[in-house]
Amino acid sequence: MVGAAEEAQLNRLENQVDNGGGGDWEYLCLVRKLKVRRSDKVLKHGLSILNDPKRRSKLGGEVWTLYEQVAVAAMDCQRIDVAKDCVKVLRKQFTESLRVGELEAMLLEAKGSWEDAEKAYSNLLEDNPLDQVIHKRRVAMAKAQGNISVAIEWLNNYLETFMADHDAWRELAEIYVSLQMYKQAAFCYEELILCQPTVPLYHLAYADVLYTLGGLENLQAAKKYYASTIDLTGGKNTRALYGICLCSVAIGQLAKGRGKEDKEGSELQSLAATALEKDYKKRASNKLPLLTATLRNLKLQSS
């Protein structure tokens, strides 16, 4: 994830380059370093260097990195002609390169030649079965074709080997949520929380899934994870505060239906309601009456 300072630096440099202030090579290097996608800008400024023989020659060996960067950007922008030319130059220079082979497979994918691209990726994996980029490209290709079941299968196979890939777990979780496969999504978020227990986003997403599954046990667990989200964000997560209130109401209804009184967490729900009102008073005062009415309807109005 790009930090605020890095993003500000990137935006300043981009504005400078766009307005003729120079620094296009530095900008392209920073885009690569931060691993962000600014494909239209990369294509424009990258080609301006590649099409200038003097500037191109000054790059030395780094010119091949630029060819690769421009090729990928061109595919993103559906400039297949430019991508094809860049890949051709790279193949001529690196005749046996697996990395160029990946670009050739990506080019087939960009052209919509799905079957040929799949064959190319499969052949590359035979030579290097631990290439994470190729595995992820296959998943992306399956999703692009709408083959979600295939994408799920390949992601699960990938995670059997690369269990520490947080992005893959998160992508799989989001796919499961989109398919309303909440139990499977819950497992993914459990893995994410085990790997990165201080990331509030995972606690919040897991709580949402547990709340959606319902049932007393899941609701009680959801409330705990909403509470941990609040703790990790310094009490500034509005969604988690609402989650506490909603869980409290649902738990109270279930407990009442079983002839039991739910006393656990009454202080927490009161604190959540109070925190919500304070937050709305600071930044959304015009919506405060709506919040107050909502809390009253939930019988959770702060004292």
Protein Blocks (a to p, Z undefined) as FASTA:
>chain_A
ZZfklmmmmmmmmmmmmnonghmlmmmmmmmmnopacfklmmmmmmmmmmmmklmmmnmm
mlmmmmmmmmmmmmmnopaklmmmmmmmmmmmmmmbmklmmmmmmmmmmnopamlmmmmm
mmmmmmmmmlmklmmmmmmmmmmnopamlmmmmmmmmmmmmmmlmklmmmmmmmmmmnop
aklmmmmmmmmmmmmmmbmklmmmmmmmmmmngpjklmmmmmmmmmmmmmmnnopafklm
mmmmmmmmmmmmmmmmnopacfehklmmmmmmmmmmmmmmmmmmmlmmmmmmmmmmnopa
cZZ
